[in-house]
Every structure is written in structure tokens, then in C-alpha cells.
Amino acid sequence: MTAAIPVATAPVRATDVRSTLTEVQAKFGCAMLLGNMAGAVIVFSYLGFILPAPQRFFTANVIALIAYNFVASVVCCAVSGLAFRPLVQFAKEGRPATDAERTYIVRHPLRQAILNFVVWMGSEFVFVPINARFGALYDSDIATTIFMGAITTCGLTYLMAERLLRPINAMAFDGGLPTDPFVPGVKSRLLLAWGIGAGTPLVGVIMMAVDHGDRPVSLAGLAFLGCTGLLSGALATVFAAKTIADPIESVTAALADVQDGHLDITVPVYDGSQVGQLQAGFNAMVEGLRERRQLRDLFGRQVGEDVAEQAIERGVRLGGEQVHVAVLFVDVIDSTALAATRSPAEVVAALNAFFGIVVDVVGRTGGFVNKFEGDAALCIYGAPVRRDDAESCALLAARLLCERLSDVHGLKAAIGVSAGDVVAGNIGTKERFEYTVIGDPVNEAARLTELAKVRPERLLVCASMLESVDLAERAHWRTDGSVVLRGRQQPTQLAVAG
């Protein structure tokens, strides 16, 4: 016994369930009744008026046909109604269908076809004795014709039932496909359509062509069988084709939506055979793509889109490489007082607004925010995507941030910028790592930020960066002495905006 295959289907609103069930039950009952009555009329017409049997006692056959149809219709409707109740019980109770109920539902067309076949074969015990007086040959024709009519009618009603029960199947399969459906698959349905449209009429033609003594072959009978085969074959082929084409078309249309980037879709699952597995498989695939997109989005938000793209394209490897970058460090001034004077919700809201500006400016100037460290952010230009203008971009971002972060929810920012060679890569273990940069420029930018907190400019950069930027950007800066930063031996030449 295999586990149920999870599926996702288009949900049916609770207010529509009862009307849907009533409509399906009405259509199902009418289709089964009309299908069997039409089959009975065709068989009786063939036996009574097409085959050469002038001595056949038609009055008795007509009376028997009317009486049997009435009794059979009452019995068949009663039994079919009882068999239909378990199909809709789960929906009326407003709960998911159990696996046993899903199995019962998916087998109902076959169950209904068997019930119809039993009713048809019961007519053998009525019409064969009535016509026994005309000889075994005619009785054989009657028995064989009823049997072939039963196969054709029951085959058609099976294909009709499968299609009519799709709304109930879709509701039942919302929780999964049945684990043991035991229903005809695609091959069986195509063979059934062939048998209805070609096999059964051809058997009738062969039987009429067999020598029956001095009885001539009925040309009208051959024409009748041909026309009946054409009509029933067309109906059977249409129903069989649509049981395959409809779900494939729905999956094809949904695939086009997926190709356009729309992943908020599912296709209804209403078939218990390979076709239903195709529908369920598509929904599972889309669900996997949705999860993959969500993970990729979360991954990109955590480490930056460029780092995420690199990891997806090249895979994840521990270690790093030496690259030339510009490093921008931005920190909140006097964050201790912020936490002491405001509620946690206000602190979070203020910091989110503050860092929202940082992410926006850094992203638009070609860098990425590598990490948030409490109330500070480390921003990098030139890694993981190399940039020849890393210094210019970082200085432009620093000027913009200095303007936009002058007062955000009462927060003020200090900014430090440096540049040089660093080691950039994935640091940690295979189980837990992060992309980061390590090197003197990072430390220098952090020290410049500390110093900027007590300077009126709130922005300090390493003056050596100005040698690598274009004249337009250099015009926005001026040198402003030097200082020995904490933890360093040599003085750092400073530059400020102005």
C-alpha cells in the first residue's frame, strides 16, 4: 500500500458545495437513465425491425420491454441513489475526504457500470424465454444482441460518469489521491472506446455474415450496425479523448503561466489514474518552485542578491579570494540612549527605517549590505561582483547617506569609508557559514566611523581613496589632516565632504 500523494486543487467555497453536489447528482442520474433507455430502444429496434424475423411475437416483446424498463429503472435508480450517498458525505459534513472515501469515489463510475450491466443482463431472462418459440437461432440472436448492447451502453455510461463526477473528485482529492484507486487507466479507456466504436459493431457484422441456413443476410441490419457503430464510436472517442485532453490542456495552460513567472496557481485534480498523477505531479512541482523561490528570496535578503546568485551559479565553497574593495561602515550615534528611552517596538521601527535608507542607497549605487551588526551596517563595493569604480561608488553612497540619515526617527548616523585589498569569501563550516570580507580596510572603516561620531561632519573617509576616483567625485571632497586610529601604528590621512 503506497502513501497518499499530496495534491493541491482549486478550492471550492463552502457556500457553493451544496449547489455543486445537487447539480452533479441531478446530471449524473439523468445521464445514466437516458443512456440506458437509449441503448434499450436501439437494441429493441434492431431485434424487432431490422433482423429478418417476420414470425416474431412483437406484442409480447413490447409489453415486456415497457414492464422491464419500468421495474429496472426503479430498482436501478434506488440502488444507484444509495451508492451515490457516500460520494458526497464528506463534503456535506465540511471535512476532508478520507482515503477510503477517495477510493470509493474514484471507483464509482465502474460501480455504476457494473450495476447497469447487471440490469441489462437481467433482461436476458425475460426476452429469451418469450422468444423461445421461434427457435434457438433467434434466441441466440436476442441473447447476443442484448449482451453487445449492454457492453456498448455500459461503456458509454462509464465514460460519461467519469466526466460528470469531476467536481466531486476535485473536492475529494484536495487532500491527496487515493492510494489504491484500481480504475481503468489511459490505455484501458482508449481500448474501451475502440471496443464501443468498432469492436462490438464489427462482431455484429461478422455474426450476420455467418451462414444461418437459408436466412438471407440483412442489408438493413448491416447498415444499422454501421450507423450505430459510427454514433457510439464518436461518442466514446470524444469522452475518452476529453478525459485525457482536458487535464493535459489545463496543465499546458498552467505551464505557460509558470513560464511567465506566475507560481500562485494550481490545476484541479479530478482523476484517479495516470492523468490525476500528472495533475498532482504538476501541483507538487509548482509547490516546489514556490518554496524554492521563497528560499532564494530569503537567501538573497540574508546575504545579498549578488552573493545568492553566485552561490546558485557556482555552488558554495568555503574559503576566499583577495579582491580590491571599498568598505562603507555606518553606525547609529548614541544607540544606548535610544534603547533606554524608547520602547522595544519603537526602537525596532526606528532601526528598520534607518537601515531601509541604507539598503536603498547602497543598492542604487552598486554595492551591497554585507551584514547588520546591531545598530551598524557593513557595506561593500567590489565584491562579490568586481567593480573598477568601487571607490567612486562608495564615496557617492557616503554623501547620499550623510544627507538622508541626518535625522531618521531621531537617529543620527556616523559613516566611515576606506578601500584596499581584502579577503572575500565564505567563512565558517559546511554546516554554517557566511559571506564576508576580512582585511585592514574593514577595520579602518570601522575606526573612522567611531571617530566620525564625535566630529561635526559625521562622515570621514580615508584620503588615499581620492587618488582612485574621477575628478567629478573628487571635487566633493577635501583633505582634513591625519589621525592615528585605535589599534594602528601609522597615521591615516582624512578627507571630509565639502
C-alpha positions in Angstrom: 0.0 0.0 0.0 1.5 3.3 -1.0 1.1 6.6 0.8 -1.4 9.1 -0.5 0.1 11.6 -3.0 -0.5 15.1 -1.8 -2.2 17.4 -4.2 -3.3 21.0 -4.3 -6.5 21.8 -6.1 -8.6 24.9 -6.8 -10.7 25.3 -3.5 -14.5 25.1 -3.6 -16.1 27.6 -1.4 -18.3 26.2 1.3 -21.4 28.2 0.1 -21.1 26.5 -3.3 -20.6 23.0 -2.1 -24.3 22.0 -1.7 -25.4 23.5 -5.0 -22.5 21.8 -6.8 -23.4 18.4 -5.3 -27.0 18.8 -6.2 -26.2 19.7 -9.7 -23.7 16.9 -10.2 -26.2 14.3 -8.7 -29.0 15.5 -11.0 -26.8 15.4 -14.1 -25.4 12.1 -13.2 -28.8 10.5 -12.6 -30.3 11.9 -15.8 -27.3 10.8 -17.9 -27.4 7.3 -16.6 -31.1 6.9 -17.0 -31.2 8.4 -20.5 -28.1 6.4 -21.6 -29.6 3.1 -20.7 -33.0 3.9 -22.1 -31.5 5.0 -25.4 -29.5 1.7 -25.5 -32.6 -0.3 -24.8 -34.5 1.4 -27.7 -31.7 0.8 -30.1 -31.4 -2.9 -29.2 -35.2 -3.4 -29.4 -35.4 -1.6 -32.7 -32.6 -3.8 -34.1 -34.2 -7.0 -32.9 -37.7 -6.1 -33.8 -37.5 -4.3 -37.1 -34.0 -4.8 -38.6 -33.3 -8.5 -38.3 -35.5 -10.7 -40.6 -37.9 -12.4 -38.2 -41.5 -12.0 -39.5 -42.9 -14.5 -37.1 -41.5 -12.8 -34.0 -44.3 -12.1 -31.5 -43.9 -8.3 -31.2 -46.8 -7.6 -28.8 -45.3 -9.7 -26.0 -41.9 -8.1 -26.6 -43.3 -4.6 -26.4 -45.2 -5.4 -23.2 -42.1 -7.0 -21.7 -39.9 -4.1 -22.8 -42.2 -1.5 -21.1 -42.6 -3.5 -17.9 -39.0 -4.4 -17.6 -37.8 -0.9 -18.3 -40.1 0.4 -15.6 -39.0 -2.1 -13.0 -35.4 -1.9 -13.9 -35.4 1.9 -13.8 -37.0 2.0 -10.4 -34.6 -0.6 -9.0 -31.5 0.9 -10.7 -32.3 4.4 -9.5 -32.9 3.3 -5.9 -29.6 1.3 -5.8 -27.7 4.0 -7.6 -29.0 6.6 -5.2 -27.9 4.6 -2.2 -24.5 4.1 -3.8 -24.2 7.8 -4.5 -24.6 8.9 -0.9 -21.1 8.1 0.3 -19.7 10.2 -2.5 -21.0 13.4 -1.0 -21.0 12.6 2.7 -17.6 14.2 3.4 -18.5 17.4 1.5 -21.8 17.8 3.3 -20.0 17.4 6.6 -17.4 20.0 5.6 -14.4 17.8 6.2 -11.6 16.4 4.0 -12.3 13.0 2.5 -10.6 10.0 4.0 -8.5 7.7 1.8 -11.3 5.1 1.9 -13.8 7.7 0.7 -11.5 8.8 -2.1 -11.1 5.2 -3.2 -14.9 4.7 -3.1 -15.4 7.9 -5.1 -12.9 7.2 -7.8 -14.4 3.7 -8.3 -18.0 4.9 -8.6 -18.1 5.0 -12.4 -17.0 1.4 -12.5 -19.5 0.5 -9.8 -22.3 2.2 -11.8 -21.3 0.5 -15.0 -21.4 -2.9 -13.2 -24.9 -2.1 -11.9 -26.1 -1.1 -15.4 -24.6 -4.3 -16.8 -26.4 -6.5 -14.2 -29.7 -4.8 -15.2 -29.1 -5.3 -18.8 -28.2 -9.0 -18.4 -31.3 -9.4 -16.3 -33.3 -8.7 -19.4 -31.9 -11.9 -20.9 -34.1 -13.9 -18.5 -37.1 -12.0 -19.8 -36.8 -11.8 -23.5 -35.0 -15.1 -24.3 -37.9 -17.2 -22.8 -40.5 -15.1 -24.5 -39.0 -15.7 -28.0 -38.0 -19.4 -27.4 -41.0 -20.5 -29.6 -39.2 -19.1 -32.7 -36.2 -21.4 -32.3 -32.7 -21.4 -30.9 -31.3 -19.4 -33.7 -33.4 -16.4 -33.0 -32.9 -16.8 -29.2 -29.2 -16.8 -29.9 -29.6 -13.5 -31.8 -31.5 -11.9 -29.0 -29.1 -13.0 -26.3 -26.0 -11.9 -28.3 -27.6 -8.6 -29.3 -28.6 -7.8 -25.7 -25.1 -8.7 -24.5 -23.4 -6.4 -27.1 -25.9 -3.6 -26.3 -25.0 -4.0 -22.6 -21.3 -3.7 -23.3 -21.8 -0.6 -25.5 -24.2 1.2 -23.3 -22.3 0.4 -20.1 -19.0 1.5 -21.6 -20.5 4.8 -22.7 -22.2 5.4 -19.3 -18.8 4.7 -17.6 -17.1 7.3 -19.7 -19.9 9.8 -19.1 -19.9 9.1 -15.3 -16.2 9.7 -15.1 -16.6 13.2 -16.6 -19.7 14.1 -14.6 -18.1 13.2 -11.3 -15.1 15.5 -11.8 -16.4 18.3 -9.4 -16.8 15.7 -6.6 -13.4 14.2 -7.4 -11.7 17.6 -7.3 -13.2 18.2 -3.8 -12.2 14.7 -2.6 -8.7 14.8 -4.0 -7.9 18.1 -2.2 -6.1 16.1 0.4 -4.4 13.5 -1.8 -5.0 10.9 -4.5 -6.4 7.5 -3.4 -3.7 5.1 -2.5 -5.3 2.1 -4.3 -7.6 3.5 -7.0 -7.9 0.4 -9.1 -9.5 2.2 -12.1 -9.0 2.0 -15.8 -6.0 4.0 -16.9 -5.4 5.7 -20.2 -4.8 2.6 -22.2 -7.9 0.9 -20.9 -10.1 3.9 -21.7 -8.7 4.0 -25.3 -9.3 0.3 -25.7 -12.9 0.7 -24.2 -13.6 3.5 -26.8 -12.3 1.2 -29.6 -14.5 -1.7 -28.3 -17.6 0.5 -28.2 -17.0 2.2 -31.6 -15.5 -0.6 -33.6 -15.2 -3.9 -31.8 -18.8 -4.5 -30.9 -20.4 -3.4 -34.2 -17.8 -5.5 -36.1 -18.8 -8.5 -34.0 -22.4 -7.9 -35.0 -21.4 -7.7 -38.7 -19.4 -10.9 -38.5 -22.3 -12.7 -36.8 -24.7 -11.5 -39.6 -22.3 -12.7 -42.3 -22.1 -16.2 -40.8 -24.3 -18.7 -42.8 -27.6 -19.1 -40.9 -29.1 -21.7 -43.2 -31.5 -20.3 -45.8 -31.9 -16.9 -43.9 -30.5 -14.1 -46.1 -28.1 -11.5 -44.8 -29.9 -8.4 -43.8 -28.6 -5.3 -45.6 -30.7 -3.1 -43.4 -29.1 -4.8 -40.3 -25.6 -4.2 -41.6 -26.4 -0.5 -42.3 -28.0 -0.2 -38.8 -24.9 -1.7 -37.2 -22.7 0.6 -39.2 -24.6 3.7 -38.2 -24.8 2.6 -34.6 -21.1 2.0 -34.5 -20.4 5.4 -36.0 -22.6 7.2 -33.5 -21.5 5.2 -30.4 -17.9 5.2 -31.6 -17.9 9.0 -32.0 -19.4 9.5 -28.5 -17.0 7.0 -26.9 -14.0 8.6 -28.6 -15.0 12.1 -27.6 -15.4 11.1 -24.0 -12.2 9.1 -23.9 -10.3 11.8 -25.6 -11.6 14.5 -23.3 -10.7 12.5 -20.2 -7.1 12.8 -21.4 -7.1 16.0 -23.4 -8.8 18.2 -20.7 -6.3 17.7 -17.9 -3.4 17.9 -20.3 -4.7 21.2 -21.7 -5.1 22.5 -18.1 -1.6 21.5 -17.3 -0.3 23.0 -20.5 -2.0 26.3 -19.8 -0.7 26.3 -16.3 2.8 25.6 -17.6 2.6 28.7 -19.7 1.7 30.7 -16.6 4.6 29.2 -14.7 6.9 30.1 -17.6 5.7 33.7 -17.3 6.7 33.6 -13.6 3.3 33.0 -12.1 3.6 30.4 -9.4 0.4 31.1 -7.5 -1.6 28.6 -9.5 -2.8 25.0 -9.2 -4.7 22.7 -11.5 -7.7 20.8 -10.3 -7.1 17.1 -9.7 -10.1 15.0 -10.6 -8.8 11.7 -12.0 -7.6 8.7 -10.1 -5.5 7.2 -13.0 -2.2 8.4 -14.5 -3.9 11.5 -15.6 -4.6 12.5 -12.0 -1.0 11.7 -11.1 0.1 14.1 -13.9 -2.1 16.8 -12.4 -0.9 16.1 -8.9 2.7 16.0 -10.0 2.3 19.4 -11.7 0.9 20.9 -8.5 3.7 19.3 -6.4 6.3 20.8 -8.9 4.8 24.2 -8.7 4.7 24.0 -4.9 8.4 23.1 -5.0 9.1 26.0 -7.3 7.2 28.3 -4.9 9.3 27.0 -2.0 12.5 27.4 -4.0 11.6 31.0 -4.9 10.8 31.8 -1.3 14.1 30.2 -0.1 16.0 32.1 -2.8 14.3 35.3 -1.9 15.1 34.8 1.8 18.6 33.8 1.0 19.1 36.9 -1.1 17.7 39.1 1.7 20.1 37.5 4.2 23.3 37.6 2.2 22.6 39.9 -0.7 21.3 39.2 -4.2 24.8 39.1 -5.7 26.1 36.6 -3.2 23.0 34.5 -3.6 23.4 34.5 -7.4 27.0 33.5 -7.1 26.2 30.7 -4.7 23.4 29.4 -7.0 25.5 29.5 -10.2 28.9 28.3 -8.8 27.9 26.4 -5.7 29.1 27.1 -2.2 32.8 26.7 -1.3 34.5 27.6 1.9 37.4 29.9 1.6 38.0 33.2 -0.1 40.0 35.3 -2.6 41.9 38.5 -2.5 40.0 41.4 -4.1 40.1 45.1 -4.1 37.0 46.7 -2.5 35.7 49.8 -0.9 34.2 49.4 2.5 31.5 51.7 3.9 30.6 51.4 7.6 27.5 53.2 9.0 26.6 53.3 12.7 23.9 54.8 14.8 25.1 57.6 17.2 24.3 57.1 20.8 22.3 53.9 20.4 22.5 53.2 24.1 20.3 56.2 24.9 17.9 55.1 22.2 17.3 51.8 23.8 17.0 53.4 27.3 14.4 56.0 26.3 12.1 54.2 23.9 10.1 51.0 23.9 11.4 47.9 22.0 8.8 48.4 19.3 9.8 52.0 18.8 13.5 51.0 18.6 12.8 48.3 16.0 10.7 50.6 13.9 13.3 53.4 14.0 16.2 51.0 13.1 14.1 49.4 10.3 13.5 52.9 8.8 17.2 53.8 9.3 18.5 50.6 7.6 15.8 50.8 4.9 17.6 54.0 3.7 21.0 52.4 3.9 19.9 49.4 1.8 18.2 51.6 -0.7 21.2 54.0 -1.2 23.8 51.2 -1.2 21.8 49.1 -3.7 21.3 52.0 -6.1 25.0 52.9 -6.0 26.2 49.4 -6.9 27.1 48.0 -3.5 25.5 45.5 -1.1 24.9 45.5 2.6 27.0 42.6 3.8 25.7 42.4 7.3 23.9 44.2 10.1 25.8 44.3 13.4 23.3 45.5 16.0 22.9 49.2 15.1 25.6 49.2 12.4 25.9 48.1 8.8 28.9 46.9 6.8 28.6 47.7 3.1 30.9 46.5 0.4 31.7 47.7 -3.1 33.7 45.4 -5.4 32.7 42.0 -4.0 31.4 39.6 -4.8 30.8 41.5 -8.1 34.0 43.2 -9.2 33.9 46.9 -9.8 36.6 49.2 -11.2 34.8 52.2 -9.8 34.3 50.8 -6.3 35.8 53.9 -4.6 33.7 56.4 -6.5 30.5 54.4 -5.8 31.3 54.2 -2.1 32.0 57.9 -1.8 28.9 58.8 -3.7 26.9 56.5 -1.3 28.5 58.1 1.7 27.5 61.6 0.7 23.9 60.5 0.0 23.6 58.6 3.2 25.0 61.6 5.2 22.2 63.7 3.8 19.4 61.2 4.1 20.4 59.9 7.6 20.7 63.3 9.2 17.6 62.6 11.3 15.6 59.4 10.9 13.1 58.9 13.7 15.5 60.9 15.9 18.5 58.7 14.8 21.7 60.2 13.5 24.4 58.3 11.7 28.2 58.2 11.6 29.9 57.0 8.4 33.4 55.8 7.7 34.8 54.7 4.3 38.0 53.0 3.4 39.4 50.9 0.5 42.1 48.4 -0.2 42.7 44.7 -0.7 40.7 42.2 1.5 39.9 38.5 1.5 36.3 37.9 0.5 34.6 34.6 0.7 32.6 32.1 2.7 33.8 31.8 6.3 32.7 29.2 8.7 31.9 25.5 8.3 29.9 23.5 5.8 27.0 23.4 8.2 27.0 27.2 9.0 28.9 29.9 7.1 28.5 33.4 5.9 29.9 35.6 3.1 32.1 38.3 4.5 35.3 40.4 3.9 38.3 40.4 6.1 41.2 42.9 6.0 42.6 46.2 7.1 40.2 48.3 5.1 37.3 46.9 7.1 39.0 47.7 10.4 39.9 51.2 9.2 36.4 52.0 8.1 35.0 50.9 11.5 37.6 53.1 13.3 36.7 56.0 11.1 33.1 55.6 12.0 33.9 55.7 15.7 35.9 58.9 15.1 33.1 60.4 13.0 30.6 60.1 15.9 32.5 63.0 17.7 33.1 65.0 14.5 30.6 67.6 13.3 30.8 66.2 9.7 29.6 62.7 10.8 31.5 61.4 7.8 35.2 60.5 7.4 36.9 58.7 4.6 40.5 57.6 4.0 42.1 60.4 1.9 44.1 57.9 -0.2 40.8 56.8 -1.9 40.6 60.2 -3.7 43.5 59.2 -5.9 41.3 56.4 -7.5 38.2 58.4 -8.2 37.2 60.6 -11.1 37.6 64.4 -11.0 33.8 64.9 -10.7 33.6 62.9 -7.5 36.9 64.2 -6.1 35.6 67.8 -6.3 33.1 66.9 -3.5 35.9 66.1 -1.0 38.8 67.9 0.8 41.6 66.6 2.9 41.4 67.3 6.7 44.6 66.4 8.4 45.5 62.9 9.8 45.0 60.8 12.9 46.3 57.6 14.4 43.3 55.4 14.6 42.8 53.0 17.5 44.9 49.8 17.1 47.1 51.2 14.3 50.7 52.5 14.3 50.7 54.8 11.2 48.6 57.9 10.9 45.6 57.8 8.5 45.1 60.8 6.2 41.5 62.0 6.5 39.1 63.5 4.0 35.6 65.1 4.5 32.9 66.2 2.2 32.9 69.8 1.3 
